[in-house]
Amino acid sequence: MSLLVILLPVAAVLLLAYRIYGALLARLFQLDESAITPAVALRDDVDYEPIPPSLLLGQHFSAIAAAGPIVGPILAGVAFGWAPALAWILLGSIFIGGVHDFAALVASVRHKARSIAEVVRDHMSRRSYILFLSFVWIALIYIIVAFTDITASSFVGKQVLENGEGVSGGGIASSSLLYLVLPLVMGACMRFLKMPIWLATVIFVPLVGLAIWVGQHIPFELATVLGTTDATAQRMWGVLLLSYCLVAAMAPMWLLLQPRGHLGGCFLYVALCGAAIGLILSDKLVAGDSQIRYPAFTAWTTTSGSLVPMLFITIACGACSGFHSLIASGTTSKQLKNELDARPIGYGTMLLEAMVATVSLCCVMVLSPEDPHTAQPPNFVYALGMGRFLEILGVPTALGVSFALMAFTTFVYDTLDVCTRLGRYIVQELTGLSGKAGAWLGTALTAGAPLFFLLRPHLDAAGNPIPAWKTFWSLFGASNQLLAALTLLGITVWLWRTRRETWVWYVTGIPTLFMYVMSTWALAAMTLPRFRSEAGWMLPVDPVPWAGVVLLVLAGVMLVEAIRAIGGDWQPPRGGVRYPRAQAPAR
């Protein structure tokens, strides 16, 4: 069976979902074109700045996509087969993830672009607010550790392709360093030279392509420079990436976040279009090249655990991700120019991400079960698959693989510095520290905690060393999905207390219950065994299982707080609706 038999219907279903279910959500949430958004009312050109929807869509898309819709589908596809993975991507993105992202964005905009945690405080309690912030900060640390380590792995070693060509990790590192300079120049040109966005796109997107090509010719081999092993060099790259986060999280949005987000979004569009065209042409011109070889279903239980609940936490981004609510309510809501843009930016980008996840899954589907590439790290599986799809367009395999690895790294850059910036906000809120001192302290704590986990050794059950990302990916997935459940829980409380309409229980209530059950089940299954040994119960030295216990306790208390809020005697204001709006500044 050809991949096109899967890919084209998936694209059609997602498009119909946007037009039908997306339109229904816009009507239920009463999007108002005339409402003044916080980006306009509170504009300061640092955190609050209204920008065109085309620019914001690319920035938001790049920030939420990151490595999640690549790593998760590949891991789940290899473990359980492509059919259950694809089913969760489709159903999850349309009815859970898309609703989650859209509702989080609208809720934030309706509360003066404040975070979901502050929405929880308004409609539940201050205790819930503190618990939610604490949960989010721990989840952010998991995200930063997992993405930093898997990105650092792309910067070392050499990937030898089937045709004998090699792709240097040092070359990917060089391309990444060149890429980081381009958004700074682009941001300065748009800010001071008033360069229009279309011209900046025409100039800087090809320069990114040039950086990919040049990188392989000037590889920066950190292991050679330091005279050490690839493993040590990978840890050093992790330190450098976290140092980048420390600086990037403090930079004005116009200088780095916005231009790099736009370039990252363009990367995603090119990757999607290139893969789609390559798949279509390979199906027509190269017999059997796009045939599905991997089994639709492998086994109910594998080394990754049982399909239920592990499937639903392995594939987070691409189906449903709590991290998206942090982006939506942390940075995107402060830049939304018009409420109507919440539909394409909140709901539409989630469906686009589902398409990215499907293309990533295709990279597994074309492999045979015996192919040694199935044991490769997911970023290399993705790169090899993309290289195969792009080769039919005349792109040399080595360049196609380099493009895919660079695209992977580009997505992660957005996630890393946005996570660090959000962590800074949380620390400042919890400590009450403001100003530059508070900002630097919050950023340092958020970047410093992942450093502790990256530098310590990580072992599997047999005592063998394993990469940090393997330890943290499942924990990240479980905590991330539990964050989605808590976000949906807060949104459900907000909607019920302000609307009192039955549709709330169907649109956000059922997704809340599903995500709560699957994520707590998975987190408990991964955490509790760490407290047992052959001799019985024990207190582990490893801080990771203790963090899992803390997350489970926080989630339990949050659920109790939500039930109390829903069952309380609070009544909505006259008219049954409370939608706080930012007021236009006095003129």
HELIX and SHEET records of a PDB file:
HELIX    1   1 LEU A    4  LEU A   28  1                                  25    
HELIX    2   2 PRO A   38  ALA A   41  1                                   4    
HELIX    3   3 PRO A   53  ALA A   65  1                                  13    
HELIX    4   4 GLY A   68  PHE A   80  1                                  13    
HELIX    5   5 TRP A   82  GLY A   92  1                                  11    
HELIX    6   6 SER A   93  GLY A   97  3                                   5    
HELIX    7   7 GLY A   98  ARG A  110  1                                  13    
HELIX    8   8 ILE A  116  HIS A  123  1                                   8    
HELIX    9   9 ARG A  126  ALA A  152  1                                  27    
HELIX   10  10 SER A  153  PHE A  155  5                                   3    
HELIX   11  11 GLY A  169  PHE A  192  1                                  24    
HELIX   12  12 ILE A  197  GLY A  215  1                                  19    
HELIX   13  13 LEU A  222  LEU A  226  1                                   5    
HELIX   14  14 ASP A  230  ALA A  248  1                                  19    
HELIX   15  15 MET A  253  LEU A  257  3                                   5    
HELIX   16  16 GLN A  258  LEU A  285  1                                  28    
HELIX   17  17 LEU A  307  THR A  314  1                                   8    
HELIX   18  18 PHE A  323  GLY A  330  1                                   8    
HELIX   19  19 THR A  332  LYS A  334  5                                   3    
HELIX   20  20 GLU A  339  ASP A  341  5                                   3    
HELIX   21  21 ALA A  342  ALA A  342  1                                   1    
HELIX   22  22 ARG A  343  GLY A  348  3                                   6    
HELIX   23  23 THR A  349  MET A  365  1                                  17    
HELIX   24  24 PRO A  372  ALA A  375  5                                   4    
HELIX   25  25 PRO A  378  GLU A  391  1                                  14    
HELIX   26  26 THR A  397  THR A  431  1                                  35    
HELIX   27  27 GLY A  435  LEU A  455  1                                  21    
HELIX   28  28 ALA A  468  ARG A  499  1                                  32    
HELIX   29  29 TRP A  503  VAL A  504  1                                   2    
HELIX   30  30 TRP A  505  GLY A  509  3                                   5    
HELIX   31  31 ILE A  510  THR A  527  1                                  18    
HELIX   32  32 LEU A  528  PHE A  531  5                                   4    
HELIX   33  33 PRO A  543  GLY A  567  1                                  25    
SHEET    1   A 2 LYS A 158  VAL A 160  0                                        
SHEET    2   A 2 GLY A 166  SER A 168 -1                                        
SHEET    1   B 2 THR A 301  THR A 302  0                                        
SHEET    2   B 2 GLY A 305  SER A 306 -1                                        
SHEET    1   C 2 ARG A 532  SER A 533  0                                        
SHEET    2   C 2 GLY A 536  TRP A 537 -1                                        
END                                                                             
